[in-house]
């Protein structure tokens, strides 16, 4: 189909329609407008159809305005800029380049990681193991997997650089740094250890009616970071050939990246992919890359801080089980890794002793019961017992 122009169903602005596009997302109001095929006879649309089209666009615009209000309250960035054609035929827009703190590592190399650890010192909800989690993850990535030391950005309360304190704005900037300039063949890692929460979803794109959130150090005054924003910042820009792994050690983190598919696995290892594509059709995938997330628990569950290592050292149960399982058996598939992590926490919860690389974890984990169940979500479906886990 040849390109042309068509009015946006939301704001009425005239949009340039690229060839072969099935839908167009307006850069001004973000409304998705189906592209009409050209009338070969150049007939004028009848008044009834025009009125129906206008009403449909009006209602879509009202819905979009509600979404805009909700996201502006939470600081969710609008998606604007050059267009990319996604697999479903919808044109979307990537955020324009942003200026980041000069103290952040220069973006280079094929492997980079963002590690965030929040303890919330002197708060009633203080965590003891989050910074230990970051230190363990950094050691694992650098010493065991060969990540360049200068390609890892760390945000904790121990950092002297004010731009590396895990405040809301600093975390948002760090997420942008993680994906800035990424190319095919790049491997990106986002590790977060801290509090997570939920809040009512307003725009109707959540199956359970709640947005999952991260709680920055200053969330009580500056607000939380919504899964919508995380998805828009580090998932949607991923180009073909780029892989992102998120390791999210937080409560209510099952779908914290808002990825389209969640792996539902029973205790016998049988699994199926649960479709989490919003009913509105809002695109939550990548620009051709692959995004995967290991989360500490399901959206309705909480995760644990525990004395998993020797002595009084505290770590997140999920972070420790992930590192131990991943480094003990090279060549693991995603399915076997997920099972290993779940078995560790499940047996610790039951007080069962076992042998193997995670035995020390199981011996020292808290005995008050861990209700968490590690989750895997992805931007695309695949056979978890055939695809090898590679960071």
VOGU-3710 file (C-alpha; in Angstrom, 3 decimals, decimal comma):
1> xxxxxxxxxx> 0,000/0,000/0,000  1,388/3,410/-0,843  1,984/5,913/1,951  -0,394/8,792/2,561  -1,917/10,955/5,268  -4,650/10,230/7,780  -6,176/12,035/10,738  -5,410/10,789/14,241  -8,504/9,314/15,901  -7,477/10,991/19,153
11> xxxxxxxxxx> -6,426/14,587/18,553  -7,304/14,963/14,874  -3,807/15,902/13,742  -2,812/14,801/10,248  -0,384/11,868/10,389  2,036/10,741/7,701  1,326/7,054/7,025  4,391/4,959/6,090  3,917/2,268/3,433  2,529/-1,081/4,698
21> xxxxxxxxxx> 1,651/0,320/8,133  -1,439/-1,225/9,727  -1,612/1,167/12,675  -0,145/4,550/13,536  0,724/5,854/17,028  0,321/9,616/17,251  3,446/11,412/18,487  1,297/14,086/20,179  -1,420/12,180/22,034  -0,115/8,561/21,727
31> xxxxxxxxxx> -3,456/7,306/20,341  -3,161/4,256/18,057  -5,161/4,802/14,855  -5,924/1,941/12,415  -4,795/2,847/8,912  -7,636/2,927/6,352  -6,903/1,431/2,941  -7,290/4,029/0,192  -10,630/4,131/-1,602  -9,911/3,366/-5,281
41> xxxxxxxxxx> -12,958/5,400/-6,289  -12,117/8,391/-4,057  -15,588/8,343/-2,537  -16,380/10,650/0,360  -17,137/8,883/3,635  -20,821/9,068/4,542  -21,830/11,343/7,498  -22,871/8,447/9,759  -19,521/6,721/9,358  -17,722/10,023/9,884
51> xxxxxxxxxx> -19,639/10,612/13,113  -18,910/7,083/14,330  -15,222/7,514/13,568  -15,158/10,847/15,396  -16,869/9,377/18,472  -14,471/6,432/18,532  -11,541/8,810/18,331  -13,017/11,047/21,020  -13,425/8,158/23,463  -9,923/6,942/22,688
61> xxxxxxxxxx> -8,609/10,431/23,354  -10,440/10,635/26,692  -8,917/7,307/27,712  -5,508/8,499/26,610  -5,855/11,724/28,599  -6,568/9,697/31,739  -3,474/7,644/31,021  -1,445/10,828/30,471  -2,577/12,293/33,796  -1,763/9,078/35,625
71> xxxxxxxxxx> 1,657/8,723/34,068  2,571/12,376/34,504  1,871/12,057/38,218  4,353/9,208/38,353  6,841/10,821/35,981  6,367/8,273/33,197  8,054/9,615/30,054  6,110/10,088/26,854  7,285/7,989/23,912  8,336/10,362/21,149
81> xxxxxxxxxx> 10,910/10,495/18,403  11,766/8,518/15,275  9,418/5,720/14,354  10,183/1,984/14,303  7,955/-0,678/12,809  7,220/-3,480/15,258  6,172/-7,015/14,393  2,489/-6,259/14,894  2,542/-3,511/12,284  2,264/-0,672/14,826
91> xxxxxxxxxx> 4,628/2,279/14,551  5,918/3,479/17,934  8,446/6,082/18,968  11,663/5,828/20,961  12,597/8,469/23,550  15,100/11,029/22,264  18,715/10,882/23,513  19,158/12,297/27,017  22,072/13,878/28,846  23,348/11,629/31,632
101> xxxxxxxxxx> 25,690/12,429/34,547  29,321/12,619/33,435  30,288/10,371/36,337  28,417/7,430/34,819  30,664/4,917/33,020  31,137/5,631/29,344  28,892/3,291/27,371  31,111/0,836/25,539  31,721/-2,850/25,050  29,275/-5,678/24,496
111> xxxxxxxxxx> 28,432/-6,289/28,146  27,210/-3,821/30,730  25,231/-3,986/33,963  23,256/-1,758/36,309  23,187/-2,920/39,947  20,893/-1,166/42,447  20,863/-1,972/46,163  18,649/-0,102/48,622  18,767/-0,589/52,399  16,636/2,429/53,458
121> xxxxxxxxxx> 18,849/3,038/56,485  17,188/4,276/59,674  13,734/3,580/58,245  11,292/1,214/59,914  11,341/-0,843/56,695  15,165/-1,019/56,575  16,700/-3,965/54,690  19,945/-5,579/55,773  21,072/-7,517/52,706  20,564/-5,334/49,641
131> xxxxxxxxxx> 24,062/-3,862/49,393  25,509/-7,318/50,027  23,400/-8,527/47,088  24,958/-5,890/44,834  28,473/-6,788/45,964  27,807/-10,486/45,319  26,317/-9,769/41,907  29,235/-7,559/40,911  31,705/-10,275/41,929  29,726/-12,886/40,005
141> xxxxxxxxxx> 29,533/-10,794/36,828  33,159/-9,649/36,852  35,038/-12,634/38,275  32,893/-15,493/36,996  31,413/-14,172/33,755  34,046/-11,679/32,630  31,992/-8,477/32,583  34,308/-5,449/32,310  34,632/-3,767/35,696  34,255/-0,314/34,134
151> xxxxxxxxxx> 31,017/-1,278/32,367  29,109/-1,785/35,608  27,141/1,066/37,175  26,352/0,665/40,881  23,751/2,628/42,832  23,757/2,143/46,635  23,651/4,279/49,745  27,381/3,651/50,188  28,347/5,576/47,051  30,004/8,976/47,487
161> xxxxxxxxxx> 28,907/10,284/44,108  25,495/11,965/44,637  24,413/10,746/41,185  24,949/7,132/42,313  22,627/7,281/45,313  19,500/5,244/44,399  17,011/8,093/44,346  14,122/8,069/41,912  15,775/10,394/39,410  19,146/8,656/39,637
171> xxxxxxxxxx> 17,601/5,226/39,029  15,692/6,589/36,038  18,905/8,053/34,605  20,749/4,805/35,248  18,098/2,797/33,388  18,552/5,090/30,397  22,329/4,633/30,623  21,912/0,856/30,537  20,295/0,817/27,091  21,816/3,940/25,564
181> xxxxxxxxxx> 23,511/3,096/22,286  23,011/-0,661/22,648  23,791/-2,673/19,531  23,170/-6,211/18,218  25,241/-8,670/20,241  25,106/-6,614/23,454  24,286/-8,325/26,767  22,663/-6,069/29,382  21,942/-6,883/33,036  19,687/-4,995/35,448
191> xxxxxxxxxx> 19,846/-6,181/39,065  17,644/-4,578/41,714  17,567/-5,472/45,402  15,183/-3,388/47,460  11,531/-2,830/48,207  8,805/-3,297/45,612  5,122/-2,498/45,861  1,857/-2,197/43,930  -0,628/0,537/43,200  -3,997/0,587/41,402
201> xxxxxxxxxx> -3,669/0,638/37,629  -5,550/3,487/35,951  -5,070/2,928/32,219  -6,469/-0,620/32,164  -3,361/-2,399/30,843  -2,875/-4,716/33,854  -4,643/-8,076/34,103  -4,774/-7,973/37,915  -5,675/-4,278/38,068  -2,375/-3,236/39,700
211> xxxxxxxxxx> 0,868/-1,677/38,501  4,005/-3,147/40,032  6,512/-0,598/41,310  10,059/-0,129/42,572  10,597/1,954/45,713  13,549/4,366/45,356  15,258/5,772/48,424  13,103/8,910/48,243  9,853/7,267/47,139  7,891/8,752/50,064
221> xxxxxxxxxx> 8,410/12,255/48,667  9,244/11,692/44,983  7,078/8,666/44,202  7,678/5,126/42,998  8,851/3,906/39,594  6,068/2,111/37,688  6,460/-1,011/35,591  5,120/1,010/32,637  8,107/3,327/32,803  10,610/0,504/33,268
231> xxxxxxxxxx> 9,185/-1,216/30,183  9,303/1,957/28,101  12,857/2,771/29,200  14,757/-0,528/28,984  12,520/-2,987/27,113  11,016/-1,215/24,111  14,286/0,321/22,805  16,124/-3,062/22,605  17,188/-3,640/18,969  17,394/-7,027/17,300
241> xxxxxxxxxx> 20,303/-9,088/18,586  20,408/-7,377/21,993  19,565/-9,309/25,176  18,489/-7,888/28,527  18,369/-9,953/31,725  16,723/-8,444/34,787  17,243/-10,023/38,219  14,641/-8,412/40,458  14,904/-9,175/44,187  11,853/-7,310/45,455
251> xxxxxxxxxx> 8,323/-7,929/46,680  5,516/-7,955/44,089  8,054/-8,194/41,260  6,591/-10,988/39,101  5,765/-8,688/36,164  7,856/-5,662/37,142  9,165/-5,270/33,560  5,632/-5,497/32,143  6,750/-8,136/29,633  4,124/-9,776/27,406
261> xxxxxxxxxx> 4,609/-13,367/28,624  4,877/-14,930/32,091  6,063/-18,508/32,533  3,639/-20,426/34,769  5,304/-23,557/36,138  3,864/-26,113/38,561  5,842/-28,048/41,175  6,437/-30,886/38,722  8,181/-28,616/36,220  5,368/-28,459/33,674
271> xxxxxxxxxx> 4,947/-24,962/32,317  2,941/-22,778/29,963  3,311/-19,175/28,883  0,628/-16,851/30,260  -0,311/-14,001/27,924  -0,012/-10,594/29,598  -0,512/-8,461/26,489  -2,847/-5,603/27,561  -6,411/-5,747/26,293  -5,868/-2,262/24,894
281> xxxxxxxxxx> -3,245/-3,691/22,541  -0,515/-1,460/23,990  2,818/-2,804/22,798  5,019/-4,081/25,660  7,686/-5,893/23,645  11,075/-4,850/22,284  12,315/-3,405/18,999  13,473/-6,870/17,986  15,701/-7,761/20,952  15,046/-10,201/23,794
291> xxxxxxxxxx> 14,136/-9,157/27,344  13,901/-11,648/30,202  13,274/-11,190/33,899  13,879/-13,433/36,896  11,779/-12,072/39,744  11,884/-12,959/43,417  8,180/-13,712/43,636  4,771/-13,417/42,003  2,963/-10,080/41,900  0,897/-10,939/44,978
301> xxxxxxxxxx> 3,825/-12,329/47,007  6,588/-10,892/49,170  10,300/-11,755/49,177  12,752/-12,327/52,013  15,960/-10,859/53,410  17,878/-13,711/55,054  21,163/-14,719/56,680  22,045/-16,968/53,764  25,824/-16,707/54,031  28,202/-17,561/56,881
311> xxxxxxxxxx> 28,063/-15,540/60,050  25,596/-12,660/60,232  25,796/-11,626/56,579  22,357/-10,896/55,155  21,360/-11,307/51,497  18,188/-11,484/49,475  17,024/-15,089/49,184  16,434/-14,774/45,452  19,764/-13,081/44,624  21,777/-15,664/46,503
321> xxxxxxxxxx> 19,945/-18,670/45,064  20,297/-17,199/41,562  24,058/-16,722/41,832  24,658/-20,120/43,397  22,565/-21,972/40,814  23,961/-20,035/37,834  27,631/-20,486/38,732  27,404/-24,097/39,921  26,136/-25,625/36,678  27,418/-23,983/33,465
331> xxxxxxxxxx> 25,169/-24,696/30,510  21,912/-24,513/32,462  18,730/-23,947/30,515  16,265/-21,313/31,660  13,961/-24,068/32,858  16,578/-25,851/34,955  17,764/-22,554/36,445  14,215/-21,588/37,409  13,642/-24,998/39,001  16,942/-24,848/40,913
341> xxxxxxxxxx> 16,036/-21,473/42,397  12,520/-22,551/43,310  13,650/-25,815/44,867  16,197/-23,966/46,999  13,610/-21,644/48,502  10,917/-24,336/48,735  13,167/-26,782/50,588  14,450/-24,035/52,847  10,855/-23,215/53,679  10,215/-26,854/54,556
351> xxxxxxxxxx> 13,423/-27,118/56,589  14,856/-29,881/54,363  18,616/-30,435/54,368  20,273/-31,150/51,049  23,665/-31,489/49,449  25,062/-29,452/46,594  26,165/-25,905/45,827  23,244/-24,255/47,590  23,361/-26,425/50,719  24,869/-23,641/52,839
361> xxxxxxxxxx> 22,024/-21,398/51,815  19,455/-24,001/52,794  21,124/-24,644/56,142  21,125/-21,011/57,162  17,947/-19,612/55,623  15,285/-18,267/57,952  12,912/-20,850/59,363  9,874/-18,602/59,581  8,786/-19,631/56,082  9,434/-18,132/52,646
371> xxxxxxxxxx> 6,268/-17,769/50,635  8,043/-16,506/47,532  8,132/-18,399/44,227  10,696/-17,253/41,659  9,120/-16,115/38,374  10,366/-15,912/34,780  8,869/-13,495/32,261  9,917/-12,738/28,697  9,294/-10,548/25,684  8,775/-13,708/23,621
381> xxxxxxxxxx> 7,809/-17,341/24,195  10,383/-20,137/23,889  11,113/-23,676/25,096  12,642/-23,083/28,516  14,176/-26,580/28,617  16,026/-26,114/25,315  17,184/-22,511/25,437  20,509/-22,163/27,258  20,870/-19,483/29,909  23,683/-17,123/28,916
391> x> 24,419/-13,726/30,445
//
